[in-house]
Amino acid sequence: MNKIKNIAIQGIKGSFHHSVAENYFGNSEVFEECMTFDILVDCLLNGKSDVAVMALENSIAGSIIPNYALIDVNDLRIVGEYYLDIQHHLMALPNQSIEDIKEVHSHPMALLQCKEFFKSYPEIKLVEARDTADVAKEISDRQLFGIAAIASETASNLYALNILQRSIQTITHNETRFVIVKRDDEILENDINKASLKFELDHKRGSLAVILNVLSDCKLNLTKIQSLPKINTPWKYAFFIDVTFDAYSDFDKAKSIVKIMAENFKILGEYKNAKS
């Protein structure tokens, strides 16, 4: 494997994408901070970054559907995955209590995952922002009293903020699945036992069931299925699935059959199952 020199992350240092990049690759890499996933993909396509970290689904909020489309349309390859336990902390400048807070700014996903907590504070205005860590940095840089952020503990340490309340997410076990994507399918890990696939089917009875039976007969375990409508073809859908397997030969057999039966079959990535 070639040396990874630059990693694109959504958000800035202190974001959850930054945490995943550090945990997956180590602490010595150079990070390209991207405020949107579109910019992140552009960094890959123009060669500015060697690899990118992209959130794909959350155990509370579900799939981040636009990111599936970004991977597919731009022919990116998933070469790894990482599950991060997301702990949302309420933080602000020192010497304040939660009673001093008039507004809380954070990414819409973070606000959604913490909405039950704020029912006890109806006087606090919730404001959507583009990134959790970016809000923390802005509060620190501009010395904004009366405004709090929802972000990671890493962000509080980086930007010298005081944590007013820890783990305010509604559901304690809040996990996000991130994928590692590249322009090519260079293998980053050994022990490949998971794959992400995309295919389309005719709109007729039983077409999806037949494919699922093939996967089962070939000893594959379906861990994820997500459908996306084809914009230019009303009522026709593309299916994105994740499968795990014990033997690569079983997967090899299954994909050769599905490739014949389905339309526009594509392998989005083959990599190591982070849950195994």
C-alpha positions, 0 to 999 in steps of 0.5 A: 500500500502506498503511503497515505499523505493527505486525508479528506475529512468532513468538517474541521479538526475536532469533528467526528470525521477527524476522530475517525481519521485519527483512529483509523490511520493514526495521528501523523497524517495531514488532514484536508478540512472540507465543510461539505461532502461535495467538497470532500469528494472533489478533493479526492477527484482532483488528487488533492487528497489520497483518501477520504472519510465519509459518514454513511449511516447512524444508529439513531438517524439512519442512512445518509442517503446523499452520500450513497449517491456521491460514492456511486456517481463519482465511481469511488471505492469503499476500502474500509469502514469504522464505527464510532461511538458518538457522544454529544457534549454541550460546551461553552466558554468557561465561567458559564452555566447552562442557565446562561445559554441563550442559543445552541448551535450545531450540525442538524444531525447533532441537534436531532439526536439531542432533541429530547434533552432540550425539551427541558430548556425551551428557552434555548434557541436551537440553530443549525450550523454546518459542522459541530467542531466549527461551531466550537472553534467560532465560539472560542475565536470570537469569545461568544458568551451565551452561545453553546455548541454540541460537539465532541470532547476533542473539540472542547479540548482543542478550542478551550471550551467547558463541558456543561453537560456530557452525553446529551444524546437521546439514546445512549448507544449512538453509533455512526458508521464511517467508510474510507473511500478512494478513487481506486480499489487499492486494498488498505486491509487484509482479511476481506470479508465484507462488500458493498454492492449496487444494482438495479432491477426490473419493476416486477414481482419477486425480482428482489427476492430472487437476488436475496435468495442467491445471496443466502444460497451462497452463504452471504449475510445481508447486513444492509439494504438501501434503495434509491430512486432513479431520478431519470426513470420514475418508479425504478430503483437502485439497491445498495447492499452490504454483505459479509462472508466467511469465504471469499469464494462464496462472495465470488460465486454470488457476485458472478450470478447477481451480475447476470441477473441484475442491471448495472451491477457495480462493486462499490468496495471490498474490505474488512468488516469492522464488526468482525 
